Structure formats: C-alpha cells, structure tokens
C-alpha cells in the first residue's frame, strides 16, 4: 500500500493542475511505456479509484529505486497548495474556465444564500 502522500500526489497528477509535478513524473516515466500508461489512465480517473492507487504505487516504486526522484517529487509537491491541507481542513482549487460562484468554507451551520 503506497504512502498517503503518494495517493495525494497521484490525484494531483491526475488532475494535471500541477504542471511542474506532472512534468517531473512524465520525464521520469518517459522510457517506461507501462508507467506512462498508468499516468494517462489516472488522468481520467476519479480520486480514490484503482488507477490513482496504481499510479501511487508506481511513484512509490520509482522513488524507492531513485532517491533523487523521490526528493524532487516531494519538493514539487510541497510547492502546491494541496500539500498544505490537513485532516479536517478545507482546500478549493479552481482552475480553467469557470462560470458561476465558488464558496470555500469550513464548518457551516445554517444556510448559504448567494
């Protein structure tokens, strides 16, 4: 079972919102068609699904084989807002063309009207 941080990194990679992180992993996996296939499969997968777990496992294996990659992966991860979310915390990340309203809130007791 991969570390929880690797699951989070895999989910961020799947969203492709973390460009530096995605580029780092894509370069690492460039000569490994199976690893690239897992990266691409995760891109269309919802968080918490098998493709995300498979990518996290691949990241764990790659990090175990290459300590420099493991360090670079964590360094890139720490640059992202997602890395600072703690249990019970709230994090919204809005990217791309968005229409409508976005609300970021912790505990809400009662209604929200916009």
C-alpha positions as CSV (number, residue, x, y, z in Angstrom):
1,X,0.0,0.0,0.0
2,X,1.5,3.3,-1.0
3,X,2.0,6.1,1.5
4,X,-1.0,8.5,1.8
5,X,1.1,11.4,0.4
6,X,1.7,9.4,-2.8
7,X,-2.1,8.9,-3.1
8,X,-2.5,12.7,-2.9
9,X,0.3,13.3,-5.3
10,X,-1.2,10.8,-7.8
11,X,-4.6,12.5,-7.5
12,X,-2.9,15.9,-8.2
13,X,-1.1,14.4,-11.2
14,X,-4.4,13.0,-12.5
15,X,-5.9,16.5,-12.4
16,X,-3.0,17.8,-14.4
17,X,-3.2,21.0,-12.4
18,X,0.2,20.6,-11.0
19,X,2.3,21.3,-14.1
20,X,5.8,21.1,-12.6
21,X,4.9,17.9,-10.7
22,X,3.3,16.4,-13.8
23,X,6.3,17.3,-16.0
24,X,8.7,15.8,-13.4
25,X,6.8,12.5,-13.4
26,X,6.4,12.4,-17.1
27,X,10.1,12.8,-17.6
28,X,10.9,10.1,-15.1
29,X,8.4,7.7,-16.8
30,X,9.4,8.6,-20.4
31,X,11.3,5.4,-21.1
32,X,8.7,3.2,-19.4
33,X,5.5,2.7,-21.5
34,X,3.7,0.9,-18.7
35,X,4.4,3.8,-16.3
36,X,3.2,6.3,-18.9
37,X,0.1,4.3,-19.5
38,X,-0.7,4.4,-15.7
39,X,-0.1,8.1,-15.7
40,X,-2.5,8.6,-18.6
41,X,-5.1,6.2,-17.1
42,X,-5.1,8.2,-13.8
43,X,-5.8,11.4,-15.8
44,X,-9.3,10.3,-16.5
45,X,-9.9,8.6,-13.2
46,X,-11.8,9.9,-10.2
47,X,-9.9,10.3,-6.9
48,X,-9.7,7.2,-4.8
49,X,-10.0,4.7,-7.7
50,X,-7.7,1.9,-8.8
51,X,-5.9,4.0,-11.5
52,X,-4.9,6.6,-8.9
53,X,-3.7,3.8,-6.5
54,X,-1.8,2.2,-9.3
55,X,-0.1,5.5,-10.1
56,X,0.7,6.0,-6.4
57,X,2.3,2.5,-6.3
58,X,4.3,3.3,-9.4
59,X,5.5,6.5,-7.8
60,X,6.5,4.6,-4.6
61,X,8.5,2.1,-6.7
62,X,10.2,4.8,-8.7
63,X,11.1,6.7,-5.5
64,X,12.5,3.6,-3.9
65,X,14.7,3.0,-6.9
66,X,15.7,6.6,-7.3
67,X,16.1,8.7,-4.1
68,X,16.8,11.9,-6.1
69,X,13.4,11.4,-7.9
70,X,11.7,10.8,-4.5
71,X,13.2,14.0,-3.1
72,X,12.3,16.0,-6.3
73,X,8.7,14.6,-6.2
74,X,8.2,15.7,-2.6
75,X,9.8,19.1,-3.2
76,X,7.5,19.8,-6.2
77,X,4.5,18.5,-4.1
78,X,5.3,20.9,-1.2
79,X,5.1,23.9,-3.7
80,X,1.4,23.1,-4.3
81,X,-1.5,24.4,-2.1
82,X,-2.9,20.8,-1.9
83,X,0.2,19.8,0.1
84,X,-0.9,22.0,3.0
85,X,-4.3,20.6,3.5
86,X,-4.6,18.8,6.8
87,X,-7.2,16.4,8.1
88,X,-10.4,18.3,8.5
89,X,-9.0,21.2,6.5
90,X,-10.6,22.9,3.5
91,X,-9.0,23.4,0.2
92,X,-10.5,24.6,-3.0
93,X,-8.5,24.8,-6.2
94,X,-10.3,26.4,-9.1
95,X,-8.5,26.3,-12.5
96,X,-9.5,26.7,-16.1
97,X,-12.6,28.4,-17.4
98,X,-15.1,28.7,-14.6
99,X,-18.5,30.2,-14.6
100,X,-20.8,30.6,-11.6
101,X,-19.9,31.0,-7.9
102,X,-17.3,29.3,-5.7
103,X,-17.5,29.1,-2.0
104,X,-14.8,28.0,0.3
105,X,-15.8,27.2,3.8
106,X,-15.0,25.1,6.8
107,X,-17.9,24.4,9.1
108,X,-21.2,25.9,8.0
109,X,-24.1,25.9,10.4
110,X,-27.1,27.1,8.6
111,X,-27.9,28.2,5.1
112,X,-25.7,29.9,2.5
113,X,-27.5,32.3,0.1
114,X,-25.8,34.0,-2.8
